[in-house]
Amino acid sequence: MGYIASSTANATFSGVSRTSVSYSGTAQYSLSGVDYSAVLRPEKASSLNGLYLKLGLHSISAQNNVSIVTGSGSGAASSKVSGSGTLVGIGYEQTISSNAAARYSYSIYDKLAGVSGSSASFFTVSVVYKF
C-alpha cells in the first residue's frame, strides 16, 4: 500500500484573441490518492532473485483550478475528479546490507483519477530498512 501526492503544477497564459480581446489567466493541477499492489518475485535460488513485478489498483483524486481575466470580465472554475484504475510495474531490489536494500521501480497507472485514456508513469528509488 502506498500514498501518492504530487506537487501543484502551475501554468500562466496570456494572449490576444482574433477579435483583439486580450486575456490572461492561471491554472493549477494536483493529484493525491492511494495504491494497493501485490509484489510477485521469482524463487530465491533463481538468478533473477532481485527482480519483481507489481500488479494492483489505485484510487486517485485530481484537483483543477483555472482563472481567466479578459478586457470585459473575469471568471474562475474548479473541479475535482476521483476514480480508480489499474497499475502494473517492474522493479529490482538490491541488497545494501543485511538490514537494508535499495529498490528501483517503474510503474504505469492506467485510468488516472478514473478518466479513461489517461495514464501516468513513475520511476522511483527507495530504501527499505528491516528492523
C-alpha positions as CSV (number, residue, x, y, z in Angstrom):
1,M,0.0,0.0,0.0
2,G,1.3,3.5,-0.8
3,Y,0.3,7.1,-0.8
4,I,0.6,9.3,-3.9
5,A,0.8,13.1,-3.8
6,S,2.0,15.5,-6.5
7,S,3.2,19.0,-6.1
8,T,1.0,21.5,-7.7
9,A,1.7,22.1,-11.4
10,N,1.2,25.8,-12.3
11,A,0.7,27.4,-15.7
12,T,0.3,31.1,-16.6
13,F,-1.1,32.1,-20.0
14,S,-1.9,35.3,-21.9
15,G,-2.7,36.4,-25.4
16,V,-4.9,38.3,-27.7
17,S,-8.0,36.8,-29.5
18,R,-8.8,37.1,-33.2
19,T,-11.2,39.9,-32.2
20,S,-8.4,41.8,-30.4
21,V,-9.5,41.0,-26.9
22,S,-6.6,40.5,-24.5
23,Y,-6.7,37.8,-21.9
24,S,-4.6,36.3,-19.1
25,G,-5.0,33.5,-16.6
26,T,-3.6,30.8,-14.4
27,A,-4.2,27.1,-14.0
28,Q,-3.2,24.7,-11.2
29,Y,-3.4,20.9,-11.2
30,S,-2.6,18.4,-8.4
31,L,-3.1,14.7,-7.6
32,S,-3.4,12.6,-4.5
33,G,-4.5,9.1,-3.6
34,V,-3.6,5.6,-2.6
35,D,-2.4,2.5,-4.4
36,Y,-2.5,-1.2,-3.4
37,S,-0.4,-3.8,-5.2
38,A,0.8,-7.3,-4.9
39,V,4.5,-8.0,-5.5
40,L,5.4,-11.1,-7.4
41,R,9.0,-12.4,-7.1
42,P,10.9,-15.4,-8.5
43,E,12.3,-18.0,-6.2
44,K,15.3,-17.0,-4.1
45,A,17.5,-19.6,-5.8
46,S,16.8,-18.0,-9.2
47,S,19.3,-15.8,-11.0
48,L,16.5,-13.2,-11.1
49,N,16.3,-13.0,-7.3
50,G,16.2,-9.2,-7.1
51,L,13.6,-8.7,-9.9
52,Y,9.9,-8.2,-9.0
53,L,6.6,-7.5,-10.7
54,K,3.8,-5.2,-9.3
55,L,0.1,-5.6,-10.1
56,G,-2.6,-3.6,-8.3
57,L,-5.2,-0.9,-8.2
58,H,-5.2,2.8,-7.3
59,S,-7.7,5.4,-6.2
60,I,-6.7,8.9,-7.1
61,S,-8.3,12.4,-6.9
62,A,-7.3,15.2,-9.3
63,Q,-7.9,18.9,-8.5
64,N,-8.0,21.6,-11.2
65,N,-8.3,25.3,-10.7
66,V,-8.5,27.8,-13.6
67,S,-9.0,31.6,-13.6
68,I,-9.1,34.0,-16.5
69,V,-9.3,37.8,-16.9
70,T,-10.3,39.5,-20.1
71,G,-10.8,43.1,-21.1
72,S,-14.6,42.8,-20.2
73,G,-14.6,40.5,-17.2
74,S,-13.2,37.6,-15.3
75,G,-14.0,34.1,-14.3
76,A,-12.8,31.1,-12.3
77,A,-13.6,27.4,-12.2
78,S,-12.6,24.5,-10.1
79,S,-13.2,20.8,-10.5
80,K,-12.2,17.6,-8.6
81,V,-12.5,14.2,-10.2
82,S,-11.9,10.9,-8.4
83,G,-11.7,7.4,-9.5
84,S,-9.8,4.2,-9.7
85,G,-7.7,2.2,-12.2
86,T,-5.0,-0.4,-12.5
87,L,-1.3,-0.3,-12.1
88,V,1.5,-2.5,-13.3
89,G,5.2,-2.2,-12.6
90,I,8.6,-3.8,-12.7
91,G,11.4,-3.3,-10.2
92,Y,14.7,-4.5,-8.8
93,E,15.7,-4.8,-5.2
94,Q,19.5,-4.5,-4.5
95,T,20.8,-5.6,-1.1
96,I,22.9,-2.9,0.6
97,S,23.4,-4.7,4.0
98,S,21.7,-7.5,6.0
99,N,19.1,-4.9,7.1
100,A,18.8,-2.6,4.2
101,A,18.0,-2.7,0.5
102,A,17.6,-0.2,-2.4
103,R,14.5,-0.6,-4.7
104,Y,14.3,0.8,-8.2
105,S,10.8,0.6,-9.7
106,Y,8.9,1.7,-12.8
107,S,5.1,1.7,-12.6
108,I,2.3,2.7,-15.0
109,Y,-1.0,3.9,-13.6
110,D,-3.9,3.5,-16.1
111,K,-7.2,5.5,-15.9
112,L,-5.8,8.2,-13.7
113,A,-8.5,9.6,-11.4
114,G,-10.9,7.2,-13.2
115,V,-10.6,9.1,-16.5
116,S,-10.5,6.8,-19.5
117,G,-7.5,7.2,-21.8
118,S,-5.3,8.9,-19.1
119,S,-2.2,7.4,-17.6
120,A,0.9,8.3,-15.7
121,S,4.3,6.6,-15.4
122,F,6.5,6.8,-12.3
123,F,10.2,5.9,-11.8
124,T,11.0,5.6,-8.0
125,V,14.1,4.9,-6.0
126,S,13.6,3.9,-2.4
127,V,15.5,2.5,0.6
128,V,14.0,-0.3,2.6
129,Y,15.2,-1.0,6.2
130,K,14.3,-4.2,8.0
131,F,14.0,-3.8,11.8
